[in-house]
């Protein structure tokens, strides 16, 4: 069974680079500095029209925790509809209860709303109280995949938990490691976990082409000072990850 590399992107340019570099799927987001929130309808449509690999759209109405109000949930439902209308193959989402358990009822509803799109339960899983219970709850809700760092800061640190989840899940759901994955640790992670799908951004920093730069004014968190720098998918980094995986036999 071949490996699948999913690249997290926040622009049309990064999406096209990911496809050209051999990615098998993209997760489309906005505001990656917030961990990713739902992208605009215009971006979803543009990406879907310009690449041929699968597009999974994150359905996350805001940054912060994954305890959502009724109003948040209404927004999520409509965003799912818009993603489907644009031709997305899947969505990436997750909802928790106050006590750190999976909100099974509303997760199942999101799966229902998304059909026939597939559903990945994202790293809200890593904020759950108990991973084995969360695994069973997500399976019962009907999701196709879990994106996880193994409830650790990075997937490498969480590799033992990821491996255990893969063993426990069997063929019932896919477990996709994500969090700090790069060309420098992908071989170690693959051999340690046996996972077949991997999630990463594979980005590099870019400089703005602006020649006039207003100093001392920031559109967001001043600590980031990000108005004249950005990040974009790096073809060489993505190709390196794919090449390394191609040489691994599990």
Secondary structure, 3 states (H helix, E strand, C coil): CCCEEEEEECCHHHHHHHHHCCCCEEEECECHHHCCECCCHHHHHHHHHHCCCEEEEECCCCCCCCCCCHHHHHHHHHHHHHHHHCCCCEEEECCECCCCCECHHHHHHHHHHHCCCEEEECHHHHHCCCHHHHHHHHHHHCCCEEEECCCCCCCCCCHHHHHHHHHHHCCCCEEEEECCCCCCCHHHHHHHHCCCEEEECCEEEEECCCCCCCCCCCCCCCCCCCCCEEEEECHHHHHHHHHHHHCCCC
